[in-house]
Amino acid sequence: MTDCHKFGALSPITCHAWNKDRTQIAFSPNNQEVEVHQRKGTEWKLLDTLNQHDLRVMGIDWAPNTNRIVTCAADRNAYVWSQDSEGKWKPTLVLLRINRAATCVKWSPNENKFAVGSGARLISVCYFESENDWWVSKHIKKPIRSTVSTLDWHPNNVLLATGSADFKVRVFSAYIKDIEKTPEPTPWGTKMPLGQLMAEYVNSPAGGGWIHCVSFSPDGSKVAWVSHDSSINFADPSNGNAFVKLRTEFLPFLSCTWISSKTIVAAGHSCIPILYTLNASGQLAFAGKLDTSQKKESGGLSAMRMFHSLDKQARSETSDTNLDSIHQNAITCLCIYGGNKAKASKISTSGLDGQLVIWDIDTLERSIQGLKIE
């Protein structure tokens, strides 16, 4: 079962994020603005437009408990948005101290800090300084050699997984001693000063494509990622620097997330969300496609209509260019809509076709033969 939504003009949706109860959504229509909409039945009402950025917004994240939105953009800035007494969103400037575009942003699980990746080959770990009423940052630089394209937080609020255009996935410590207590040891390591490199994975010896998305498993014991070589991968720190790579038949994935302890969903240029599972031998295996839709013919034989059109107009009909999927262009963003990484019941996707689609995993898994999400 799927729920499809469109927001006025069909502008590509760069990224989106939900509030805690999933009644409101913040997304960027591929420009310098962020729109906040509220759902009422099947309709969406525009509540506010966040227009502080000068260039295209690259990342959005909504803290569920503190109800704050953080945005970053190609203008090298990030803002934390909070609601005033009238419900309007007001920005607070973040001192990123970068000289290239900010590419991605993510709140930590405890929502007391967030991380911003950038084209400046560094990560800004930001926290609030109450004395000056602004958000300041500390940098993680070495050994990053190219644009940081994606990041994700470990459940312990300290470790940070990152992927970049230098074909590597890294796990860093983002511990800020001024605002949090000393972290407990993890399988990734025991000593965790800020910037400590806990693990590093080369996507393949020959490069293998830049990293599009990383995601920690629900318990933080593994990390998964997708890259531009049409592969999906995961690593377990107990195996050192070894990781499992599965090269797929699909076009490159742009986003991925865990939806259970053994299941990963990925989506991208193939325009459909695809499930992968970890089998008993610790390998990744294709589990099925969430999008099982088929293009419906309007009447008559498709081939006959195609040749008839070619004969009369020397071109195929416009309807014959539609894809056999709900999304008609690349999926750029994937979020958990219902549940969490340990057990997700629904996910949401948005893409270059301007659509927002909510997928009911509990219903769809029953239509995929032999699939059981554990």
C-alpha positions as CSV (number, residue, x, y, z in Angstrom):
1,M,0.0,0.0,0.0
2,T,1.4,3.4,-1.0
3,D,0.3,7.0,-0.3
4,C,1.3,9.5,-3.0
5,H,1.4,13.3,-2.5
6,K,2.3,16.3,-4.7
7,F,2.9,19.9,-3.6
8,G,1.7,22.3,-6.3
9,A,4.2,22.8,-9.0
10,L,6.2,19.6,-9.8
11,S,9.6,21.0,-8.7
12,P,12.2,18.3,-7.7
13,I,12.3,17.7,-4.0
14,T,15.9,17.8,-2.8
15,C,15.4,16.5,0.7
16,H,12.6,16.3,3.3
17,A,12.2,15.7,7.1
18,W,9.2,15.0,9.4
19,N,8.2,16.3,12.8
20,K,7.7,13.9,15.7
21,D,4.0,13.0,15.0
22,R,4.4,13.1,11.2
23,T,1.7,15.7,10.8
24,Q,4.2,18.3,9.4
25,I,6.9,18.0,6.7
26,A,9.8,20.3,5.8
27,F,11.2,20.0,2.3
28,S,13.2,22.0,-0.2
29,P,11.8,22.4,-3.7
30,N,15.3,22.4,-5.2
31,N,16.0,26.0,-4.4
32,Q,17.1,28.3,-1.6
33,E,13.8,27.9,0.4
34,V,12.4,25.3,2.8
35,E,8.6,24.9,2.9
36,V,6.8,23.6,6.0
37,H,3.5,21.9,5.3
38,Q,0.8,20.5,7.6
39,R,-1.3,17.5,6.6
40,K,-5.1,17.7,7.0
41,G,-6.7,14.5,5.7
42,T,-5.4,14.2,2.1
43,E,-4.6,17.9,1.8
44,W,-1.5,19.8,2.6
45,K,-1.4,23.4,3.9
46,L,1.6,25.6,3.7
47,L,2.4,26.9,7.2
48,D,5.7,28.8,6.6
49,T,8.5,29.3,4.2
50,L,12.1,29.3,5.6
51,N,14.0,31.7,3.3
52,Q,17.2,32.7,5.0
53,H,19.5,30.8,2.6
54,D,20.9,32.4,-0.5
55,L,21.7,29.3,-2.5
56,R,20.2,25.8,-2.9
57,V,19.4,24.0,0.3
58,M,21.3,20.7,0.5
59,G,20.2,19.2,3.8
60,I,17.3,19.3,6.3
61,D,16.8,17.5,9.6
62,W,14.0,17.9,12.2
63,A,14.7,17.1,15.9
64,P,11.6,15.3,17.1
65,N,11.8,16.1,20.8
66,T,13.2,19.7,20.9
67,N,11.1,20.5,17.7
68,R,14.0,22.3,16.0
69,I,14.8,22.3,12.3
70,V,18.4,22.5,11.0
71,T,19.1,23.4,7.4
72,C,22.3,23.7,5.4
73,A,22.9,25.0,1.9
74,A,25.4,25.7,-0.9
75,D,25.8,29.2,0.5
76,R,28.1,27.7,3.2
77,N,25.7,28.5,6.0
78,A,23.5,26.5,8.4
79,Y,20.6,27.7,10.5
80,V,18.7,26.3,13.4
81,W,15.0,27.1,13.3
82,S,12.8,27.4,16.4
83,Q,9.1,28.3,16.7
84,D,8.1,31.4,18.5
85,S,4.9,31.9,20.5
86,E,2.9,32.6,17.3
87,G,4.2,29.4,15.6
88,K,6.5,31.2,13.2
89,W,9.9,29.7,12.5
90,K,12.9,32.0,13.5
91,P,16.5,31.3,12.5
92,T,19.6,31.2,14.6
93,L,22.9,31.4,12.8
94,V,25.5,28.6,13.0
95,L,29.2,29.4,12.8
96,L,30.3,26.7,10.5
97,R,33.6,28.3,9.5
98,I,33.8,26.7,6.1
99,N,34.7,28.0,2.7
100,R,32.8,25.6,0.5
101,A,29.2,24.4,0.2
102,A,27.5,22.6,3.2
103,T,26.3,19.3,1.7
104,C,24.5,17.4,4.5
105,V,23.3,17.8,8.1
106,K,22.1,15.5,10.9
107,W,21.0,16.0,14.5
108,S,22.5,13.7,17.1
109,P,20.2,11.3,18.9
110,N,20.2,13.4,22.1
111,E,19.6,16.5,20.0
112,N,22.2,18.5,21.8
113,K,24.5,18.8,18.8
114,F,24.5,18.2,15.1
115,A,27.0,17.5,12.3
116,V,27.4,19.3,9.0
117,G,29.4,17.8,6.1
118,S,30.9,20.1,3.4
119,G,32.9,20.5,0.3
120,A,35.7,22.0,2.4
121,R,36.8,18.4,3.2
122,L,35.8,18.6,6.8
123,I,32.9,18.0,9.2
124,S,31.6,20.7,11.5
125,V,30.3,19.3,14.9
126,C,28.0,22.1,16.2
127,Y,26.7,22.7,19.7
128,F,24.9,25.6,21.4
129,E,26.8,28.3,23.3
130,S,24.3,29.9,25.6
131,E,26.6,32.8,26.6
132,N,26.6,34.3,23.1
133,D,23.2,32.7,22.0
134,W,24.6,31.0,18.9
135,W,25.7,27.7,17.6
136,V,29.5,27.1,17.4
137,S,31.4,24.3,15.7
138,K,34.5,22.2,16.1
139,H,36.1,20.7,13.0
140,I,37.0,17.1,12.1
141,K,39.5,17.4,9.2
142,K,42.0,14.5,8.9
143,P,42.2,12.3,6.9
144,I,39.3,13.4,4.7
145,R,40.5,14.2,1.2
146,S,37.3,15.2,-0.6
147,T,33.7,16.5,-0.2
148,V,31.7,14.9,2.7
149,S,28.5,13.8,1.0
150,T,26.7,12.0,3.8
151,L,26.7,11.3,7.6
152,D,24.8,9.4,10.3
153,W,25.0,9.3,14.1
154,H,25.6,6.2,16.3
155,P,23.0,5.6,18.9
156,N,25.5,6.5,21.6
157,N,25.4,10.2,20.5
158,V,29.2,10.2,20.0
159,L,30.3,8.2,17.0
160,L,29.7,9.6,13.5
161,A,29.7,7.6,10.2
162,T,30.7,9.6,7.2
163,G,31.0,9.0,3.4
164,S,32.8,11.2,1.0
165,A,33.9,11.6,-2.7
166,D,37.3,10.1,-1.9
167,F,35.6,6.7,-2.1
168,K,35.9,6.1,1.6
169,V,33.6,5.5,4.6
170,R,34.9,6.6,8.0
171,V,33.7,6.4,11.5
172,F,34.9,9.3,13.7
173,S,34.4,10.3,17.3
174,A,32.4,13.5,17.6
175,Y,32.7,13.7,21.4
176,I,32.3,17.3,22.8
177,K,33.5,17.2,26.4
178,D,32.0,20.6,27.2
179,I,28.4,19.3,26.9
180,E,28.5,15.5,27.5
181,K,29.9,12.9,29.8
182,T,32.7,10.5,28.8
183,P,31.4,7.8,26.4
184,E,31.3,4.1,27.2
185,P,33.5,1.7,25.2
186,T,32.0,0.3,22.0
187,P,32.9,-2.3,19.4
188,W,34.3,0.5,17.4
189,G,36.9,1.4,20.1
190,T,37.4,2.7,23.6
191,K,39.3,6.0,23.3
192,M,37.1,8.7,21.7
193,P,38.6,12.2,21.7
194,L,37.1,14.5,19.2
195,G,38.2,13.7,15.7
196,Q,39.5,10.2,16.5
197,L,39.3,7.9,13.5
198,M,37.7,4.7,14.7
199,A,37.4,2.9,11.4
200,E,38.0,3.5,7.6
201,Y,36.7,1.5,4.7
202,V,37.9,1.9,1.1
203,N,34.9,1.3,-1.2
204,S,37.1,-0.7,-3.5
205,P,40.8,-0.8,-4.3
206,A,40.2,0.9,-7.6
207,G,38.0,3.6,-6.1
208,G,34.5,2.2,-6.9
209,G,32.6,5.4,-6.8
210,W,31.9,8.1,-4.3
211,I,29.7,7.4,-1.3
212,H,26.1,8.6,-1.5
213,C,24.6,7.6,1.9
214,V,25.7,5.9,5.2
215,S,23.5,4.4,7.9
216,F,24.3,2.9,11.3
217,S,22.4,-0.3,12.3
218,P,19.8,0.1,15.1
219,D,22.3,-1.0,17.8
220,G,25.2,0.7,16.2
221,S,27.2,-2.5,15.7
222,K,27.3,-2.2,11.9
223,V,27.3,0.5,9.3
224,A,25.9,0.3,5.8
225,W,26.4,2.5,2.8
226,V,25.6,2.9,-0.9
227,S,27.9,4.3,-3.6
228,H,28.0,5.3,-7.2
229,D,29.2,1.9,-8.4
230,S,25.6,0.5,-7.9
231,S,26.7,-1.4,-4.8
232,I,25.3,-1.8,-1.3
233,N,27.7,-2.5,1.5
234,F,27.9,-3.1,5.2
235,A,30.8,-3.4,7.7
236,D,31.1,-5.0,11.1
237,P,34.0,-3.7,13.3
238,S,34.5,-7.2,14.7
239,N,35.9,-8.1,11.3
240,G,38.5,-5.3,11.2
241,N,38.6,-3.4,7.9
242,A,36.7,-6.2,6.0
243,F,33.3,-5.4,4.7
244,V,30.6,-7.1,2.6
245,K,29.9,-5.6,-0.9
246,L,27.0,-6.6,-3.1
247,R,27.1,-5.2,-6.7
248,T,23.6,-4.9,-7.9
249,E,21.9,-4.8,-11.3
250,F,20.3,-1.5,-10.6
251,L,21.3,2.1,-11.2
252,P,23.2,3.8,-8.3
253,F,21.4,4.2,-5.0
254,L,21.3,7.7,-3.5
255,S,19.8,6.9,-0.1
256,C,19.6,4.0,2.3
257,T,18.6,3.2,5.9
258,W,18.1,0.2,8.2
259,I,14.5,-0.8,8.9
260,S,15.3,-3.7,11.2
261,S,18.4,-5.4,12.6
262,K,18.8,-7.4,9.4
263,T,17.1,-5.4,6.7
264,I,18.2,-2.4,4.6
265,V,16.1,-0.4,2.2
266,A,17.9,1.6,-0.6
267,A,16.6,3.8,-3.4
268,G,18.0,6.0,-6.1
269,H,18.3,6.4,-9.8
270,S,16.2,3.2,-10.5
271,C,13.2,5.1,-9.0
272,I,12.1,2.2,-6.7
273,P,12.9,1.3,-3.1
274,I,14.6,-2.1,-2.8
275,L,15.0,-4.3,0.2
276,Y,18.2,-6.2,1.1
277,T,18.6,-8.6,4.0
278,L,21.6,-10.1,5.9
279,N,21.3,-13.9,5.7
280,A,22.6,-16.5,8.1
281,S,26.1,-16.5,6.6
282,G,26.5,-12.8,7.0
283,Q,26.0,-11.9,3.4
284,L,23.8,-9.4,1.7
285,A,20.9,-10.7,-0.4
286,F,18.3,-9.2,-2.5
287,A,14.9,-9.4,-0.8
288,G,12.4,-7.7,-3.1
289,K,11.1,-4.4,-4.5
290,L,8.6,-2.3,-2.5
291,D,7.3,-0.9,-5.8
292,T,5.5,-3.7,-7.6
293,S,3.3,-1.5,-9.8
294,Q,2.9,-2.1,-13.5
295,K,2.2,0.4,-16.2
296,K,-1.4,0.1,-17.3
297,E,-2.3,0.2,-21.0
298,S,-5.0,2.6,-22.0
299,G,-6.4,0.1,-24.5
300,G,-5.1,-2.0,-27.5
301,L,-1.7,-3.4,-28.0
302,S,1.2,-1.2,-26.9
303,A,3.4,-2.2,-29.8
304,M,0.6,-1.5,-32.3
305,R,0.0,1.9,-30.8
306,M,3.7,2.7,-30.9
307,F,4.1,1.8,-34.6
308,H,0.9,3.7,-35.4
309,S,2.3,6.8,-33.7
310,L,5.7,6.4,-35.4
311,D,4.0,6.1,-38.8
312,K,1.8,9.2,-38.4
313,Q,4.1,11.5,-36.3
314,A,7.6,9.9,-36.6
315,R,7.8,9.8,-32.8
316,S,6.4,7.7,-30.0
317,E,3.5,8.8,-27.8
318,T,4.3,10.7,-24.7
319,S,2.5,8.1,-22.6
320,D,5.0,5.4,-23.7
321,T,7.8,7.2,-21.9
322,N,6.3,6.7,-18.5
323,L,8.2,4.4,-16.2
324,D,6.7,1.2,-14.7
325,S,7.0,2.7,-11.2
326,I,5.3,5.2,-8.9
327,H,8.3,7.6,-8.9
328,Q,9.0,8.8,-12.4
329,N,12.5,10.1,-11.6
330,A,15.4,9.4,-9.2
331,I,14.6,9.1,-5.5
332,T,16.8,11.6,-3.7
333,C,15.7,11.2,-0.1
334,L,14.5,8.3,2.1
335,C,13.2,8.7,5.6
336,I,11.5,6.4,8.2
337,Y,7.9,7.5,8.6
338,G,6.6,4.9,11.1
339,G,8.6,3.2,13.8
340,N,12.4,3.4,13.9
341,K,15.5,1.6,12.6
342,A,14.8,-1.3,14.9
343,K,11.4,-1.9,13.4
344,A,10.1,0.5,10.8
345,S,6.5,0.0,9.6
346,K,6.5,2.8,7.0
347,I,9.1,4.8,5.0
348,S,8.8,8.0,2.9
349,T,10.6,8.8,-0.3
350,S,10.9,12.0,-2.3
351,G,12.6,12.6,-5.7
352,L,13.2,14.6,-8.8
353,D,9.7,14.0,-10.0
354,G,8.3,16.3,-7.2
355,Q,6.5,13.4,-5.5
356,L,6.4,12.3,-1.9
357,V,5.4,8.7,-1.5
358,I,4.7,6.9,1.8
359,W,5.3,3.1,1.7
360,D,3.5,0.7,4.1
361,I,6.2,-1.9,4.7
362,D,4.0,-4.2,6.8
363,T,1.5,-4.4,4.0
364,L,4.0,-4.6,1.1
365,E,6.1,-7.3,2.7
366,R,3.2,-9.7,2.5
367,S,3.0,-9.1,-1.2
368,I,6.7,-10.0,-1.7
369,Q,6.9,-13.8,-1.8
370,G,9.1,-15.3,0.9
371,L,10.0,-11.9,2.5
372,K,10.0,-11.7,6.2
373,I,11.4,-8.7,7.9
374,E,13.0,-9.6,11.3
